[in-house]
Amino acid sequence: MPPIPPADRSGAPHGRAVDPLFLALPLRPLADAALTRARELGVSHADFRLERIRGASWRLRDARPAGTSDSVQLGFAVRVLLDGAWGFAAGVDLTPDAAARVAEQAVAVARLSGGISRAAGSTERVELADEPVYRDVTWVSAYEINPFEVPDAEKTALLAERSSRLLAAEGVSHVRAALRTVQENKFYADTAGTVTTQQRIRVYSDLEATSVDERTGAFDSMQTLAPPVGRGYEYLTGAGWDWDAELAELPVLLAEKMKAPSVEAGRYDLVIDPTNLWLTIHESIGHATELDRALGYEAAYAGTSFATFDRLGSLKYGSELMHVTGDRTAEHGLSTIGYDDEGVATQSWDLVKDGILVGYQLDRGMAGLKGFERSNGCAFADSPAHVPVQRMANVSLQPAADGPDTEGLFAQVESGLYIVGDRSWSIDMQRYNFQFTGQRAYAIKDGELAGQVKDFAYQATTTDFWGSMAAVGGPQTYRLGGAFNCGKAQPGQIAAVSHGCPSALFRNVNVLNTQQEAGH
């Protein structure tokens, strides 16, 4: 079993505290009312979760405001386990009487679902993997400036100034800019005695420049590569990303792309930058190693998985250089949290080691079902109205301790491509056959970059692709990418997740010319 962390697992610098507006809510009285009533009705387990989630966004078009939003979700949920069946209900009336009634509704749902299951001949019972009790613990994510404490006018002015900088550059016809911020507060309590209070902050800003050739009508675009992160407003002003350098470089890169030749289809050695490779990890490893998908319990949005449970410990996922971890503790990761929505202390663990599938992402139910000693903390609900489901950790490819820098990877390539930034992708419902494009690609000739090419996509099966990995960059090339909008479940839920990786070299990968493919 992974080591049990101490009670105080705060990820915040300088003792950053939970929002007092959240702490002023009747958290414990509501939890006590719900859990007491659930116990009276004979449940074997019950948990209570109260959430306040604030999300805001700003959009600009050509340095002028194009839309804003600011919303708050506030409510609570009760989940119970009765005679081996789940029951769930949610409410918004923040009174003890209402909390007790919601607990009664959850128990009624459990009785109904259990009866239906037994009538259908099922003997399966939900059994939760054990987890220690954590009493009265607080966790706050690592950030310096809460973006909701920054005036809206300042945020809009920042986006407008950066948009104007791009618009002033030669060849830039239009600029889109956006900023999204989230503050997520959760209070959790269960019948075992665990009580946690948590706060997460995340931000994402991107700018996209479009160039239009007025003579020919040709156009293309390029956007900033700054990923979404679990940080505060300080990220937007230079902490962790050099915005000025990227904004200065973007118009030059876009102009080069407009004039770039179309790629010649064929097989190439690829050096893939973390700004592109994170998405390939997400689609071909992240979803494939969710145990509920591998067992066939989940198929919404991303399908099931070729990495089935009978292949645990034997599936050759990739080359021996491949070491992939699941991690709910990475600093500034979007999936980072102190405790999941089942009261499990979050951890880091191996998914693929030396190229072999050695682990899955688990919640307590999936862990109990397949005999794992403990969950690895992957239960999450995206709102107080939704039941927790097994969600993705920060799934990351680890760098080689003494690996080369990206230029050192170029030096190992006679003829190939260097791919930077994510764009479009396609993958089948078993997470096996895929193709990915990117923001830009450079030809590599005799170990040196030789200018951009366009209209490219790389295509492979998951095991062939990761099996072709011939070199992994060092820690100096490692970077977290990620997204705010990973979808799962039915009704659908959205979660934010990060994926770290170094630059890496892949041999003899099939590259398509997307213009030729479209013509077919």
Disulfide bonds with the S-S distance in Angstrom:
none
